[in-house]
């Protein structure tokens, strides 16, 4: 079995910017960080396009 190179892995994972946070609902990358960001708490994002809020798993 052939191993995938880095570009093929990135393409399979959703492109070169797949690790950037994006809205799980509308896929927009126009986000704002909301809520307190303390050590031990997960960051909460709000999408500026559709208003959806979610916690980003680390």
NORMOTA-V208000 format. One record per helix or strand. SS is the DSSP state (h for helix, s for strand). FROM is the first residue (numbers start at 1). TO is the last residue. If there is no record, write none. Layout:
BEGIN
ss = [SS,SS]
from = [FROM,FROM]
to = [TO,TO]
END
This chain:
BEGIN
ss = [h,s,s,s]
from = [6,31,44,53]
to = [13,34,47,55]
END
